[in-house]
Amino acid sequence: MINKTVKKIAFCLTLLLSPVLVNAAADVDKKDPYQMIKTVADITFKRFANEQKAIRAEPNLLKVIVREELMPYVNYQYAAYKVIGSNFKKTNKADRAEFVPAFREYLITSYAQVFTLYNNQKVEFAPAQDFSKDRVVSVDTSVMEPGREPINISFRVRKHKKTGDWKAYDMVAEGISLLDSKQAELSSLIRQKGLAHVTEMLKEKSKRNIVFK
């Protein structure tokens, strides 16, 4: 059940990152969470479209696109620590240092696989709000597809205390948090078998080839 929920939310991520009307050559403004999401979306999917032939020949190129275009704007360390959650004090620094990059690669593979399902759905972004006094904001969107009810998606982004840069750390689709789902999936395993065991498990999952089904 959890895996199906995670897959649904991850699919919504690819819908969220649909092409939008911004200049793909523009620098990503990490000081503005709303503009950052839109710009990264445009750059990511323009590359996806331009390399479609190569991707069909070698689907693992999707991992490269996710790694290079999307992950620089994801606070995967913060997300990884949130997944560890209440188990944090039972882990040590060395194990956490191994877990964070393994979790990052796991996310890359998960998102790359879901990118194979993308089919040019239309995404409408809610108007940007004043974020000058906020440290966490939600970029709200609606995924529009003919014959279906809109899917409401919120992309949570967090401001770094020192640099002032914003990075995404979670997505909520129809009220379901991707981060909460990952935590529910992995937390009991961390508690029962330890963080090092889960790290090795994620490393193996990350090696999976991307396939078009």
N, CA and C of each residue as an Amber inpcrd file, in Angstrom:
protein
   639
   0.8290000  -1.2010000   0.0000000   0.0000000   0.0000000   0.0000000
   0.8670000   1.2560000   0.0000000   1.8910000   1.2460000   0.8800000
   2.7840000   2.4010000   0.9640000   3.5200000   2.6120000  -0.3500000
   4.0040000   1.5270000  -0.9530000   4.7290000   1.6540000  -2.2130000
   3.8530000   2.2470000  -3.3020000   2.5660000   1.8500000  -3.3380000
   1.6460000   2.4000000  -4.3280000   1.4290000   3.8860000  -4.0860000
   1.3270000   4.2710000  -2.8110000   1.1460000   5.6800000  -2.4720000
   2.3530000   6.4910000  -2.8800000   3.5400000   5.9730000  -2.5930000
   4.7800000   6.6690000  -2.9660000   4.8740000   6.8200000  -4.4760000
   4.5080000   5.7610000  -5.2070000   4.5610000   5.8260000  -6.6640000
   3.6030000   6.8820000  -7.1940000   2.4180000   6.9600000  -6.5930000
   1.4370000   7.9620000  -7.0200000   1.9700000   9.3650000  -6.7980000
   2.5650000   9.5870000  -5.6180000   3.0970000  10.9160000  -5.3230000
   4.2720000  11.2430000  -6.2380000   5.1330000  10.2620000  -6.4630000
   6.2820000  10.4980000  -7.3400000   5.8240000  10.8240000  -8.7570000
   4.7620000  10.1560000  -9.2010000   4.2170000  10.4750000 -10.5160000
   3.7330000  11.9110000 -10.5490000   3.1290000  12.3550000  -9.4450000
   2.6690000  13.7340000  -9.3610000   3.8340000  14.7160000  -9.4330000
   5.0020000  14.2950000  -8.9600000   6.1890000  15.1490000  -9.0600000
   6.5180000  15.4240000 -10.5170000   6.4350000  14.4100000 -11.3580000
   6.7420000  14.6260000 -12.7650000   5.7090000  15.5450000 -13.4070000
   4.4720000  15.4900000 -12.9110000   3.4480000  16.3810000 -13.4320000
   3.7110000  17.8080000 -12.9780000   4.1270000  17.9290000 -11.7310000
   4.4520000  19.2440000 -11.1980000   5.5520000  19.9090000 -11.9960000
   6.5280000  19.1320000 -12.4220000   7.6550000  19.6770000 -13.1630000
   7.3870000  19.6850000 -14.6540000   6.1800000  20.0800000 -15.0160000
   5.7840000  20.1790000 -16.4160000   6.3410000  21.4640000 -17.0130000
   6.5100000  21.5450000 -18.3500000   7.0470000  22.7470000 -18.9600000
   6.2120000  23.9810000 -18.6510000   6.8610000  25.0760000 -18.3380000
   6.1920000  26.3280000 -18.0850000   6.8670000  27.4050000 -18.9190000
   6.1880000  28.5360000 -19.0540000   6.6590000  29.5500000 -19.9900000
   7.6720000  30.4870000 -19.3440000   8.9050000  29.9850000 -19.1940000
  10.0090000  30.8160000 -18.7310000  11.2020000  30.5300000 -19.6260000
  12.1900000  31.3870000 -19.5440000  13.3690000  31.2420000 -20.3700000
  14.2620000  30.1440000 -19.8150000  14.4370000  29.0750000 -20.5810000
  15.2250000  27.9370000 -20.1050000  16.6810000  28.3060000 -19.8860000
  17.1350000  29.3560000 -20.5730000  18.5300000  29.7610000 -20.4390000
  18.7570000  30.6420000 -19.2120000  17.6580000  31.0470000 -18.5600000
  17.7850000  31.9390000 -17.4120000  18.4270000  31.2250000 -16.2350000
  19.1380000  32.0000000 -15.4210000  19.6970000  31.4420000 -14.2090000
  18.5750000  31.1080000 -13.2400000  18.7590000  30.0410000 -12.4850000
  17.7650000  29.6660000 -11.4930000  17.9070000  30.5980000 -10.2900000
  16.8320000  31.2800000  -9.9430000  16.8320000  32.2190000  -8.8270000
  16.4880000  31.4670000  -7.5430000  17.5240000  31.0780000  -6.7960000
  17.3160000  30.3060000  -5.5770000  16.8670000  31.1730000  -4.4020000
  16.7490000  32.4750000  -4.6350000  16.2540000  33.3740000  -3.5940000
  14.7340000  33.5230000  -3.6700000  14.1240000  33.0060000  -4.7250000
  12.6770000  33.0850000  -4.9210000  12.1400000  31.6680000  -5.1250000
  11.4640000  31.0900000  -4.1290000  11.0350000  29.6890000  -4.2360000
  10.0580000  29.4270000  -5.3740000   9.1930000  30.3860000  -5.6580000
   8.2040000  30.1960000  -6.7230000   8.8610000  30.2040000  -8.0930000
   9.7340000  31.1840000  -8.3200000  10.4210000  31.2680000  -9.6050000
  11.3890000  30.1150000  -9.7820000  12.0040000  29.6630000  -8.6840000
  12.9300000  28.5460000  -8.7570000  12.2320000  27.2990000  -9.2970000
  11.0650000  26.9760000  -8.7440000  10.3330000  25.7950000  -9.1750000
   9.9980000  25.8800000 -10.6590000   9.5260000  27.0220000 -11.1010000
   9.1370000  27.1730000 -12.5030000  10.3370000  27.0700000 -13.4420000
  11.4380000  27.6940000 -13.0760000  12.6110000  27.6760000 -13.9370000
  13.2120000  26.2740000 -14.0290000  13.3440000  25.6000000 -12.8840000
  13.8780000  24.2440000 -12.8810000  12.9840000  23.3170000 -13.6930000
  11.6810000  23.5080000 -13.5840000  10.7400000  22.7040000 -14.3650000
  10.9900000  22.8630000 -15.8550000  11.1340000  24.0940000 -16.2820000
  11.3220000  24.3450000 -17.7170000  12.6330000  23.7470000 -18.2250000
  13.7030000  23.9630000 -17.4910000  15.0090000  23.4520000 -17.8990000
  15.0030000  21.9260000 -17.9590000  14.4310000  21.3040000 -16.9280000
  14.4080000  19.8410000 -16.8540000  13.6530000  19.2330000 -18.0220000
  12.4740000  19.7480000 -18.2910000  11.6610000  19.1230000 -19.3310000
  12.0690000  19.5190000 -20.7420000  12.6950000  20.6520000 -20.9130000
  13.2540000  20.9650000 -22.2270000  14.3740000  19.9790000 -22.5640000
  15.1870000  19.6660000 -21.5690000  16.2470000  18.6800000 -21.7970000
  15.6460000  17.3020000 -22.0470000  14.6210000  16.9730000 -21.2850000
  13.9330000  15.6890000 -21.4790000  13.4290000  15.5710000 -22.9210000
  12.8210000  16.6480000 -23.4320000  12.2880000  16.6340000 -24.7950000
  13.4130000  16.5590000 -25.8290000  14.4720000  17.3250000 -25.6190000
  15.5670000  17.3660000 -26.5770000  16.3230000  16.0430000 -26.6780000
  16.3510000  15.2740000 -25.5820000  17.1170000  14.0310000 -25.5580000
  16.2220000  12.7890000 -25.6090000  14.9810000  12.9800000 -26.0740000
  14.0210000  11.8880000 -26.0580000  14.4870000  10.6600000 -26.8420000
  15.0910000  10.8800000 -27.9970000  15.5560000   9.7520000 -28.8080000
  16.6400000   8.9600000 -28.0720000  17.5810000   9.6830000 -27.4860000
  18.6600000   9.0240000 -26.7430000  18.1230000   8.3190000 -25.5030000
  17.1280000   8.9250000 -24.8650000  16.5330000   8.3220000 -23.6660000
  15.8360000   7.0110000 -24.0090000  15.1450000   6.9890000 -25.1260000
  14.4690000   5.7640000 -25.5380000  15.4780000   4.6480000 -25.8110000
  16.6400000   5.0380000 -26.3320000  17.6820000   4.0470000 -26.5940000
  18.3850000   3.6170000 -25.3050000  18.5240000   4.5530000 -24.3600000
  19.1890000   4.2630000 -23.0880000  18.4190000   4.9640000 -21.9700000
  17.3730000   4.3050000 -21.4310000  16.5150000   4.9270000 -20.4120000
  17.2540000   5.4220000 -19.1750000  18.4170000   4.8500000 -18.8590000
  19.1530000   5.2950000 -17.6760000  19.6530000   6.7340000 -17.7950000
  19.5690000   7.3080000 -18.9850000  19.9020000   8.7270000 -19.1400000
  18.9600000   9.6060000 -18.3240000  17.7800000   9.0730000 -18.0160000
  16.8560000   9.8190000 -17.1670000  17.4610000  10.0700000 -15.7830000
  18.2540000   9.1420000 -15.3080000  18.9370000   9.3430000 -14.0300000
  19.8920000  10.5310000 -14.1160000  20.5680000  10.6450000 -15.2440000
  21.5130000  11.7460000 -15.4470000  20.7740000  13.0850000 -15.4270000
  19.6390000  13.1330000 -16.1030000  18.8620000  14.3720000 -16.1610000
  18.3700000  14.7650000 -14.7730000  17.8260000  13.8030000 -14.0470000
  17.3510000  14.0800000 -12.6920000  18.5060000  14.5410000 -11.8090000
  19.6290000  13.8570000 -11.9000000  20.7930000  14.1800000 -11.0630000
  21.3340000  15.5830000 -11.3640000  21.4000000  15.9250000 -12.6460000
  22.0210000  17.1870000 -13.0370000  21.0750000  18.3800000 -12.9890000
  19.8140000  18.1740000 -13.3200000  18.8980000  19.2970000 -13.4530000
  17.9770000  19.4920000 -12.2510000  17.6090000  18.4210000 -11.5880000
  16.6390000  18.5180000 -10.5000000  17.2720000  18.5010000  -9.1030000
  18.1920000  17.5660000  -8.8710000  18.7040000  17.3590000  -7.5190000
  19.4630000  18.5460000  -6.9160000  20.1090000  19.4180000  -7.7190000
  20.7540000  20.5830000  -7.0990000  19.7810000  21.4850000  -6.3440000
  18.4880000  21.3160000  -6.5880000  17.4830000  22.1670000  -5.9700000
  16.6080000  21.3950000  -4.9820000  17.0940000  20.2140000  -4.5840000
  16.4040000  19.3910000  -3.5890000  17.2930000  19.2700000  -2.3580000
  16.7420000  19.5920000  -1.2090000  17.4980000  19.4720000   0.0360000
  17.3730000  18.0320000   0.5300000  18.1230000  17.1530000  -0.1140000
  17.9990000  15.7230000   0.1680000  18.5490000  15.3600000   1.5450000
  19.5140000  16.1370000   2.0620000  20.0270000  15.8410000   3.4020000
  18.9480000  16.0870000   4.4480000  18.2680000  17.2230000   4.3280000
  17.1840000  17.5220000   5.2630000  16.0970000  16.4660000   5.1620000
  15.7560000  16.0730000   3.9270000  14.7380000  15.0440000   3.7270000
  15.1820000  13.7100000   4.3110000  16.4510000  13.3580000   4.1190000
  16.9730000  12.1000000   4.6530000  16.8980000  12.0780000   6.1730000
  17.2410000  13.1810000   6.8050000  17.1790000  13.2520000   8.2650000
  15.7400000  13.1720000   8.7630000  14.8140000  13.7500000   7.9980000
  13.4050000  13.6590000   8.3680000  12.9310000  12.2110000   8.2790000
  13.4270000  11.4780000   7.3000000  13.0640000  10.0720000   7.1620000
  13.5910000   9.2580000   8.3500000  14.7990000   9.5630000   8.7800000
  15.3530000   8.8840000   9.9580000  14.4720000   9.1770000  11.1760000
  14.0160000  10.4150000  11.2830000  13.0340000  10.8130000  12.2770000
  13.3950000  10.4620000  13.7070000  12.4790000   9.7750000  14.3830000
  12.6500000   9.4520000  15.7990000  13.8080000   8.4920000  16.0550000
  14.3170000   7.8760000  14.9920000  15.4620000   6.9720000  15.1360000
  16.8030000   7.7120000  15.1810000  16.7620000   9.0180000  14.9990000
  17.9850000   9.7960000  14.8180000  18.9960000   9.5850000  15.9450000
  18.5330000   9.6380000  17.1900000  19.4440000   9.5280000  18.3350000
  20.0390000   8.1300000  18.4670000  19.4350000   7.1580000  17.8080000
  19.9430000   5.7850000  17.8650000  20.9770000   5.5160000  16.7710000
  21.2090000   6.5260000  15.9230000  22.1860000   6.3820000  14.8400000
  23.4530000   7.1420000  15.1890000  24.5310000   6.8510000  14.4680000
  25.7700000   7.6010000  14.6960000  26.1220000   8.4220000  13.4600000
  27.0530000   9.3210000  13.6330000  27.4200000  10.2680000  12.5780000
  27.9100000   9.5590000  11.3240000  28.7090000   8.5090000  11.4970000
  29.2680000   7.7900000  10.3530000  28.1620000   7.1240000   9.5350000
  27.2010000   6.4870000  10.2170000  26.1020000   5.8270000   9.5100000
  25.2220000   6.8410000   8.7930000  24.9990000   7.9940000   9.4060000
  24.1900000   9.0350000   8.7600000  24.9080000   9.5730000   7.5230000
  26.2270000   9.6950000   7.6200000  27.0130000  10.1760000   6.4770000
  26.9240000   9.2200000   5.2930000  26.7470000   7.9370000   5.5570000
  26.5710000   6.9370000   4.4970000  25.1360000   6.9460000   3.9770000
  24.1960000   7.1800000   4.8670000  22.7800000   7.1060000   4.5030000
  22.3600000   8.2430000   3.5710000  22.8260000   9.4490000   3.8330000
  22.3640000  10.6160000   3.0620000  22.6100000  10.4660000   1.5610000
  23.8400000  10.1580000   1.0940000  24.0290000   9.9940000  -0.3610000
  23.2900000   8.7840000  -0.9190000  23.1190000   7.7310000  -0.1020000
  22.3630000   6.5640000  -0.5610000  20.9000000   6.9340000  -0.7600000
  20.3600000   7.7380000   0.1400000  18.9790000   8.2010000   0.0190000
  18.8250000   9.0950000  -1.2050000  19.8370000   9.9240000  -1.4600000
  19.8200000  10.7940000  -2.6380000  19.7500000   9.9660000  -3.9170000
  20.5880000   8.9450000  -4.0270000  20.5940000   8.1100000  -5.2250000
  19.2870000   7.3300000  -5.3670000  18.7250000   6.9290000  -4.2370000
  17.4300000   6.2390000  -4.2350000  16.3450000   7.1460000  -4.7990000
  16.3530000   8.4220000  -4.3840000  15.3890000   9.3790000  -4.9240000
  15.5870000   9.5730000  -6.4270000  16.8350000   9.6770000  -6.8540000
  17.1330000   9.8660000  -8.2730000  16.5570000   8.7240000  -9.1020000
  16.8050000   7.4960000  -8.6690000  16.2900000   6.3320000  -9.4060000
  14.7650000   6.2930000  -9.3850000  14.1760000   6.6090000  -8.2300000
  12.7130000   6.5960000  -8.1140000  12.0880000   7.6160000  -9.0490000
  12.6120000   8.8300000  -9.0510000  12.0600000   9.8730000  -9.9040000
  12.3220000   9.5960000 -11.3780000  13.4970000   9.0950000 -11.6880000
  13.8250000   8.7890000 -13.0850000  12.8640000   7.7450000 -13.6520000
  12.5230000   6.7280000 -12.8600000  11.5790000   5.7180000 -13.3300000
  10.2070000   6.3320000 -13.5800000   9.7770000   7.2180000 -12.7060000
   8.4650000   7.8310000 -12.8570000   8.4240000   8.7730000 -14.0580000
   9.5640000   9.3500000 -14.4270000   9.6070000  10.2160000 -15.5990000
   9.1730000   9.4800000 -16.8660000   9.2740000   8.1680000 -16.8760000
   8.8490000   7.4030000 -18.0590000   7.3370000   7.4810000 -18.2540000
   6.5880000   7.9090000 -17.2270000   5.1290000   7.9830000 -17.3050000
   4.6340000   9.3480000 -17.7660000   5.5300000  10.3060000 -17.8780000
   5.1150000  11.6660000 -18.2200000   4.5540000  11.7430000 -19.6280000
   3.4190000  12.4660000 -19.7680000   2.7570000  12.5370000 -21.0700000
   2.1740000  13.9240000 -21.3290000   2.9840000  14.9540000 -21.0870000
   2.6280000  16.3390000 -21.4130000   1.3490000  16.8380000 -20.7440000
   1.1220000  16.4390000 -19.5020000  -0.0070000  16.9860000 -18.7720000
   0.2090000  18.4780000 -18.5040000  -0.8830000  19.2160000 -18.4260000
  -0.8060000  20.6550000 -18.1900000  -0.8140000  20.9290000 -16.6890000
   0.0430000  21.8640000 -16.2680000   0.1190000  22.2280000 -14.8600000
  -0.1270000  23.7210000 -14.6960000  -1.0080000  24.0660000 -13.7630000
  -1.2770000  25.4660000 -13.4580000  -0.6900000  25.7940000 -12.0890000
   0.1260000  26.8390000 -12.0390000   0.7410000  27.2620000 -10.7840000
  -0.1110000  28.3390000 -10.1240000  -0.3280000  28.2010000  -8.8220000
  -1.0380000  29.2420000  -8.0790000  -0.1730000  30.4910000  -8.0180000
  -0.7770000  31.6630000  -7.8820000   0.0020000  32.9070000  -7.8090000
   1.0060000  32.8710000  -6.6590000   2.1580000  33.4600000  -6.8910000
   3.1760000  33.5330000  -5.8360000   2.6800000  34.3950000  -4.6840000
   3.0860000  34.0400000  -3.4770000   2.7180000  34.7850000  -2.2780000
   3.9500000  35.4800000  -1.7060000   3.7130000  36.4260000  -0.8220000
   4.8060000  37.1020000  -0.1380000   5.4970000  36.1010000   0.7870000
   6.7860000  35.8790000   0.5770000   7.5150000  34.9030000   1.3880000
   8.6490000  35.5630000   2.1870000   8.6410000  36.8680000   2.2540000
   9.7440000  37.6080000   2.8660000   9.9630000  37.2650000   4.3410000
   8.9220000  36.8350000   5.0460000   9.0560000  36.5220000   6.4610000
   8.9670000  35.0220000   6.7350000   8.9590000  34.2320000   5.6790000
   8.7940000  32.7890000   5.8260000  10.1190000  32.0520000   5.6450000
  10.1960000  30.8790000   6.2630000  11.3350000  30.0030000   6.0400000
  10.9040000  28.7500000   5.2750000   9.6320000  28.4160000   5.3450000
   9.0760000  27.3060000   4.5930000   7.8390000  27.7960000   3.8500000
   7.7700000  27.5130000   2.5490000   6.5870000  27.8770000   1.7790000
   6.1380000  26.6770000   0.9470000   4.9020000  26.7360000   0.5180000
   4.3500000  25.7010000  -0.3450000   3.9970000  26.3100000  -1.7030000
   4.5600000  25.7440000  -2.7600000   4.2220000  26.1720000  -4.1150000
   3.0650000  25.2920000  -4.5710000   1.8860000  25.8830000  -4.6440000
   0.6760000  25.1190000  -4.9470000   0.4360000  25.0470000  -6.4490000
   0.0280000  23.8730000  -6.9060000  -0.2470000  23.6690000  -8.3250000
  -1.4850000  22.7930000  -8.4870000  -2.0180000  22.8160000  -9.7060000
  -3.0920000  21.9050000 -10.0880000  -2.7040000  21.2490000 -11.4000000
  -2.7860000  19.9220000 -11.4430000  -2.4890000  19.1720000 -12.6630000
  -3.7920000  18.9750000 -13.4270000  -3.8120000  19.4420000 -14.6570000
  -5.0260000  19.3930000 -15.4680000  -4.8730000  18.3500000 -16.5790000
  -5.8430000  17.4460000 -16.6480000  -5.8560000  16.4350000 -17.7030000
  -7.2890000  16.2390000 -18.1640000  -7.5520000  16.2970000 -19.4720000
  -8.9180000  16.1740000 -19.9850000  -9.6320000  14.9350000 -19.4520000
 -10.8710000  15.1420000 -18.9920000 -11.6740000  14.0180000 -18.5310000
 -11.4280000  13.6060000 -17.1010000 -10.5470000  14.3280000 -16.4010000
 -10.2440000  13.9790000 -15.0180000 -10.3140000  15.2200000 -14.1320000
 -10.5850000  14.9920000 -12.8410000 -10.5770000  16.0880000 -11.8820000
  -9.1410000  16.5730000 -11.6890000  -8.9510000  17.8670000 -11.4590000
  -7.5920000  18.3810000 -11.2140000  -6.9620000  17.7060000 -10.0050000
  -5.6510000  17.4750000 -10.0720000  -4.8990000  16.9220000  -8.9460000
  -4.1700000  18.0720000  -8.2600000  -4.4560000  18.2670000  -6.9850000
  -3.8220000  19.3530000  -6.2310000  -2.4910000  18.8940000  -5.6570000
  -1.4380000  19.6500000  -5.9680000  -0.0880000  19.2990000  -5.5490000
   0.5650000  20.5130000  -4.8950000   1.2200000  20.2740000  -3.7960000
   1.9470000  21.3340000  -3.1130000   3.4030000  20.9190000  -2.9750000
   4.3070000  21.7610000  -3.4460000   5.7360000  21.4810000  -3.3920000
   6.3400000  22.3110000  -2.2690000   6.8080000  21.6600000  -1.2190000
   7.3360000  22.3650000  -0.0530000   8.8130000  22.7050000  -0.2560000
   9.1430000  23.9530000  -0.0330000  10.5210000  24.4210000  -0.1660000
  10.9430000  25.1410000   1.1140000  12.2130000  25.0250000   1.4290000
  12.7300000  25.5120000   2.7130000  13.9310000  26.4300000   2.4800000
  13.9730000  27.5140000   3.2270000  15.0400000  28.4990000   3.1040000
  16.2030000  28.1350000   4.0150000  17.4160000  28.1350000   3.4460000
  18.6150000  27.8540000   4.2380000  18.9150000  29.0620000   5.1150000
  19.1510000  28.7960000   6.3930000  19.3190000  29.8790000   7.3570000
  20.5160000  30.7650000   7.0500000  21.6110000  30.1770000   6.5570000
  22.8290000  30.9470000   6.3260000  22.8980000  31.5620000   4.9300000
  22.5900000  30.7770000   3.9010000  22.7580000  31.2590000   2.5290000
  21.5410000  32.0150000   2.0010000  20.3710000  31.7370000   2.5740000
  19.1600000  32.3570000   2.0640000  18.6100000  31.6820000   0.8280000
  19.2510000  30.5890000   0.3950000  18.7700000  29.8490000  -0.7760000
  17.5990000  28.9510000  -0.3890000  16.6820000  28.7530000  -1.3550000
  15.5420000  27.8800000  -1.1510000  15.7680000  26.5620000  -1.8780000
  15.3860000  25.4670000  -1.2110000  15.4440000  24.1510000  -1.8500000
  14.2000000  23.3530000  -1.4790000  13.7890000  22.5020000  -2.3900000
  12.6230000  21.6610000  -2.1280000  13.0040000  20.5110000  -1.2100000
  12.0630000  20.0890000  -0.3750000  12.3380000  18.9400000   0.4900000
  11.1650000  17.9600000   0.5590000   9.9820000  18.3730000   0.0910000
   8.8330000  17.4650000   0.1570000   7.7880000  17.8980000  -0.8590000
   6.9210000  16.9560000  -1.1960000   5.7880000  17.2490000  -2.0500000
   4.5550000  16.5680000  -1.4770000   3.4490000  17.2930000  -1.5080000
   2.1900000  16.7660000  -0.9900000   1.1940000  16.7070000  -2.1420000
   0.7290000  15.5140000  -2.4640000  -0.2380000  15.3170000  -3.5400000
  -1.5570000  14.8470000  -2.9480000  -2.6000000  15.6720000  -3.1400000
  -3.9200000  15.3500000  -2.5970000  -3.8420000  15.0230000  -1.1100000
  -3.0500000  15.8140000  -0.3890000  -2.9520000  15.6680000   1.0530000
  -1.9810000  14.6010000   1.5360000  -1.3110000  13.9040000   0.6150000
  -0.3800000  12.8290000   0.9880000   1.0540000  13.3060000   0.7750000
   1.8390000  13.2650000   1.8280000   3.2230000  13.7320000   1.7940000
   4.1540000  12.6200000   1.3180000   4.9970000  12.9380000   0.3480000
   6.0080000  11.9850000  -0.1090000   6.9810000  11.6630000   1.0190000
   7.3790000  12.6950000   1.7720000   8.3390000  12.4960000   2.8470000
   7.7520000  11.6110000   3.9450000   6.4900000  11.8680000   4.3000000
   5.8470000  11.0380000   5.3170000   5.7400000   9.5890000   4.8570000
   5.4710000   9.3940000   3.5660000   5.3560000   8.0350000   3.0230000
   6.6970000   7.3120000   3.0790000   7.7720000   8.0210000   2.7230000
   9.1070000   7.4270000   2.7920000   9.4780000   7.0950000   4.2310000
   9.1050000   7.9870000   5.1440000   9.4040000   7.7490000   6.5500000
   8.6590000   6.5160000   7.0530000   7.3860000   6.3880000   6.6670000
   6.5990000   5.2260000   7.0760000   7.1680000   3.9380000   6.4920000
   7.7100000   4.0380000   5.2790000   8.2620000   2.8770000   4.5960000
   9.5690000   2.4080000   5.2270000  10.3940000   3.3640000   5.6790000
  11.7480000   3.0240000   6.1070000  11.9750000   3.0690000   7.6170000
  11.1290000   3.7920000   8.3340000  11.3710000   4.0080000   9.7580000
  11.4470000   2.7100000  10.5560000  10.4980000   1.8120000  10.3410000
  10.4920000   0.5640000  11.1030000  11.7070000  -0.2960000  10.7630000
  12.1400000  -0.2460000   9.4960000  13.3310000  -0.9900000   9.0990000
  14.5770000  -0.4310000   9.7790000  14.6420000   0.8970000   9.8720000
  15.7770000   1.5220000  10.5540000  15.7850000   1.1050000  12.0150000
  14.6110000   1.0940000  12.6240000  14.5090000   0.7420000  14.0390000
  14.8640000  -0.7280000  14.2840000  14.4060000  -1.6050000  13.3990000
  14.5850000  -3.0390000  13.6020000  15.9630000  -3.5470000  13.1740000
  16.4620000  -3.0270000  12.0340000  17.6960000  -3.5840000  11.4800000
  18.8690000  -2.6070000  11.4440000  18.5900000  -1.3630000  11.7840000
  19.6630000  -0.3860000  11.8310000  19.7950000   0.4220000  10.5480000
  20.3700000   1.6060000  10.6860000  20.5030000   2.5160000   9.5520000
  21.4450000   1.9670000   8.4930000  22.5080000   1.2850000   8.9300000
  23.4740000   0.7420000   7.9680000  22.8100000  -0.2840000   7.0460000
  21.9310000  -1.0960000   7.5990000  21.2160000  -2.0990000   6.7920000
  20.3420000  -1.4140000   5.7460000  19.6060000  -0.3940000   6.1620000
  18.7130000   0.3250000   5.2350000  19.5340000   1.0480000   4.1690000
  20.6890000   1.5690000   4.5550000  21.5660000   2.2270000   3.5860000
  21.9700000   1.2660000   2.4720000  22.3750000   0.0550000   2.8360000
  22.7660000  -0.9420000   1.8340000  21.5750000  -1.3420000   0.9640000
  20.3970000  -1.4190000   1.5660000  19.1940000  -1.7390000   0.8150000
  18.9000000  -0.6650000  -0.2320000  19.0350000   0.5950000   0.1590000
  18.7860000   1.6960000  -0.7780000  19.8280000   1.7290000  -1.8940000
  21.0570000   1.3850000  -1.5600000  22.1040000   1.3350000  -2.5840000
  21.7560000   0.3130000  -3.6670000  21.2280000  -0.8260000  -3.2420000
  20.8380000  -1.8610000  -4.2020000  19.6550000  -1.4050000  -5.0430000
  18.6780000  -0.7670000  -4.4120000  17.5140000  -0.2710000  -5.1450000
  17.9120000   0.7950000  -6.1590000  18.9270000   1.5740000  -5.8140000
  19.3730000   2.6600000  -6.6950000  20.0360000   2.1480000  -7.9670000
  20.4890000   0.8910000  -7.9450000  21.1630000   0.3170000  -9.1100000
  20.1790000  -0.1710000 -10.1770000  18.8980000  -0.1650000  -9.8620000
  17.9180000  -0.6520000 -10.8120000  17.9540000   0.1300000 -12.1150000
  17.8500000  -0.5830000 -13.2250000  17.7770000   0.0730000 -14.5290000
  16.4070000   0.6990000 -14.7170000  16.3700000   1.8280000 -15.4160000
  15.1190000   2.4800000 -15.7610000  14.5300000   1.7860000 -16.9830000
  13.2460000   1.4930000 -16.9350000  12.5910000   0.7900000 -18.0400000
  11.2920000   1.4870000 -18.4230000  11.0100000   1.5100000 -19.7100000
   9.7120000   1.9930000 -20.1830000   8.7560000   0.8140000 -20.2210000
   7.6260000   0.9520000 -19.5320000   6.6800000  -0.1530000 -19.4410000
   5.5050000   0.0750000 -20.3800000
